[in-house]
Amino acid sequence: MKHTAKRLTTFLAGVAFATAAFAETELTVYTAVEAEDLARYAETFNQSHPDIKINWVRDSTGIITAKLLAERDNPQADVVWGLAATSLLLLKSEGMLEPYAPAGVENLDPKFVDGDTPPAWVGMDAWVAAVCYNTVEAEKAGLTPPTSWKDLTDPMYAGHLIMPNPNSSGTGFLDVSSWLQLFGEEGGWEYMDALHENIARYTHSGSKPCKLAASGEIPIGISFAFRGAKSKAAGAPLEIIVPSEGVGWDMEATAIVAGTANLEAAQTLVDFTVTKEANVMYNTGYAVVAYPGVAQPVEHFPEGLLDAMIDNDFEFAANNRAAILKEWQGRYDGKSEPKS
Amino acid sequence: MAGISDATQMPAGPVVKGKLSRDDILMRGGMMVIALYLIITLALPLYAMLSKSFSTYRVELSQYEFQISDDAGVFDGTILNAEVLNQQTGAIDPAELNTGSDGRLPVTGLFPDFSFRSPVMYQVRNTSDEGRFLVGSTLQDGTDWVTLDSNTFRRVQLRPVKATGFDNFINYFSTPALFNSIKNSLWIAVVSTIVTVTLAFWFAYALNRSCMRYKGVFRLIAMAPILVPSLLPGIALVYLFGNQGIAKELLFGASIYGPIGIVIGSIFFTFPHAFMIISTALAISDARLYEAAASLRATRWRTFWTVTIPGARYGLISAAFVVFNLVITDFGLPKVIGGQFNVLAVDIYKQVIGQQNFEMGAVVSVVLVIPAIFAFAIDRLVQSKQVALLSARSVPYQPQPNQRTDLISFIYCAFVGLFIVGILAICQYAALIKFWPYDLSLSLNNYQFDKMDGGGWASYYNSIKLGLFTAVFGTAIVFFGAYLVEKTNGFRTGRALFQMFAMLPMAIPGMVLGLAYIFFFNSPSNPLNAIYGTMAILVICSVTHFYTVSHLTAVTALKQMDREFESVSASLKQPTMKLFSRVTVPVCLPSVLDISIYLFVNAMTTVSAVVFLYSPKTSLASIAVLNMDDAGDIAPAAAMGMMIFYTNAVARIIHLLVSKGVLVRTQAWRTR
């Protein structure tokens, strides 16, 4: 039974291969991009490069990162296409990335390219922190909309605020790392101490705070802008607030895995990922992309978000990640009593 | 050992040993194969996990050397070792050297005169090939000197290397955020146990000792929670008592997110387990004791405490430890409703999925296994005593109608039944609402699983596949194993060992088993590595996780069959396997079906055992409930949870019909 199923899959896969008759090189590509986008990405790429076939391995950011790290001594992937830059920095610090300057990299916003020459990774698109504010529930609770991060420490918001736990959520970590960069080490922790007094609880995932705000469970959720835009489009009474001090962000990026046997094909693929065409493709799922001037406005997306993005120090974030998370856990995770 | 003591007591002589027949060899061989299965799927993974908990990461200062230039950038050749420098300056606390796999250690503290503005140059190198450090985010793992200016030198970070030791445990117990969970876990387990056992006792008492109506209906309702994942009551509680909940006033301002939610949810999902055990204990009570009490003019109250409770005490104790074990090892419920209230099982998940800190996950697992094994051992001890309570002369107790008792019993059962049905009903209602709480119109939007995280409808079909595979392969392995261990001649040590192995899975929490599987099967050096990420590993994990109860069911059924069957078949020169397939299996068919439905239902609902093992292609319905809730899609999570409920309910109905059909066909001999 099992074998039949397997044989059938192999057969079907064979049929799929046969249709792409040109396929000469196969690339194993690790990704954390949403599954629904992957087929589209491969299709667009194959229109101009029918001779390279992409075999996707997809999972969530944390798991793909762990998988890549586990395969450190025996890498299975040729290319990573669509993984958080903080994760790629981790891989870079393990010497696992093959530096390469893709053709046309100079067209990209330098914020989106690794600082080394040649760069170890290049960015695709960004997800940006924002505050989801439920106008209906906030009015019921007599709240006024905050305009800055500092506003959120006002005692008026006590128990009405929710954010992701940085220990389990990438979005949570980019918030914490951005506060430490904005307010300085000491000021950042002081800010979070004050904020903690207002937080109802910390969620595991980065999108949940915004969805909880959308459903009115907790009126204010610290999440990311794109999630807010989606929930608003679904009919939630949300306002998406961009705090005035600036917002943290992380990007999805691309890199070649050191030791790949298909270096040439991998370079061809990475060349494609920085083209205007590819960036137009990213724009469907992300409002901020690496190629300037490409991004079309996304419905319900807050204005001025691009300008509010802080000058994110990814090296600081990656090198201090372990220490920051430990400190955070000691300060806020140890308190067992729920606050709301 | 037995051989040695025999030799001292018996006069020397040849040891007489029966020759093994072909059947004996076959049966012992089969037993060894199944024992090997248990070793590979249980003992070895657990060993891998234990050794992981002792695997640490440590920055070895002695592996790094530095040189400092003068202001003109000229090096005089003095080599400074980091360890010696630290002894002089004491800049780095030795505790800081023990870190995780992602640990980094800046070095400028070792140089009191360091200033990033100074023109002084620095050189740094590893003394051996194992040393690693970063400049910025670029890895340096060679032994050549790297020359850096002061401003770049502050970006140097030392990286840890692998070591072995107790440091993970020391780290665990010195982090209050982590070890507080022990207290939390024990606390909610104890509270849930007391409440659930009390509620279940009176429920079972009402059903067994009164003449109220609708007993069958109540019995059915009481068993319903077994059909859903433990996450589901958590989701229901959000809709009932969350900030937008329809009955949140009942909590008087207290938050459902935390211990209150966990305890209420735990009562829901452990109730059937406690009810079944206590009900069995109450059902076997001896009427003669009540007659004696009545003739001694004992009051009902006194009779209750001197006859009823002592008679059911083993059942009560056993139920208590089963509930305790279920609550302390449960992961889904505290994940959904626990808020900031950390418990051990969720800590394992956070460490592994959130931080990829597998070593610490292993440490928490070791901590969690201790109370689980303890509770399991006591339960086993108590259950073995309960058997001796029945005697051949016992007269079954028959309750007498009593209007007042029957009415109170009915009201009480109706109350409990309402709680159980209410939890399920609110989930179904929430699943059909368009956008809680702003648009209460009905819609099927929440069933469009393909638009959410979690794997879509494919995960639902995967779950059914997993349930069927687990039921088929699991039943075959378990029943055959139980047959061999029950009916093999001699070979006492081997059989005792096998029994022990078969008991072990119940003591191992699902989270721990799943994590152990990562360590064992995901290791590149393991030849079984290929099954990692496939349906096969999910099936194996589920079979092993639910092995014990199935094994005990099979053993009980087989014990009812006289061993004479084997003797007769041997004297008729029939192979045992023929006897097995022509007599044993048909006679035990009701139990075989019970085992398969048990495996199916549990494979459909389990979260903890498979949460580390599914891959994007083998996502499961129960995992989808978890992930959709995690992403904030709570209504679709409720919808998927209810799909699991209906599937299991249908499976049970099919099981009932098949059992009836089978009973007519194969069990005709039971009636004359």
Interface residues (C-beta under 8 A of the other chain):
Chain A: K2 A35 R58 D59 G62 I63 T65 A66 L69 A70 E71 N74 L89 L90 K92 S93 E94 G95 G115 D116 V136 N165 N167 S168 S169 A200 R201 Y202 T203 H204 S205 S207 K208 P209 C210 K211 L212 A214 S215 G216 E217 I218 A234 G235 A236 P237 F314 E315 A318 N319 N320 R321 A322 A323 L325 Q329 G330 D333 G334 K335 S336 E337 P338 K339 S340
Chain B: T99 G100 S101 D102 G103 R104 L134 G136 S137 T138 L139 D141 R155 Q157 R159 T175 P176 A177 N180 N184 V238 G242 N243 Q244 S255 Y257 G258 K335 G339 Q340 F341 N342 K350 I353 G354 Q355 Q356 F435 W436 P437 Y438 D439 N522 P524 A536 S615 P616 D630 A631 G632 D633 I634
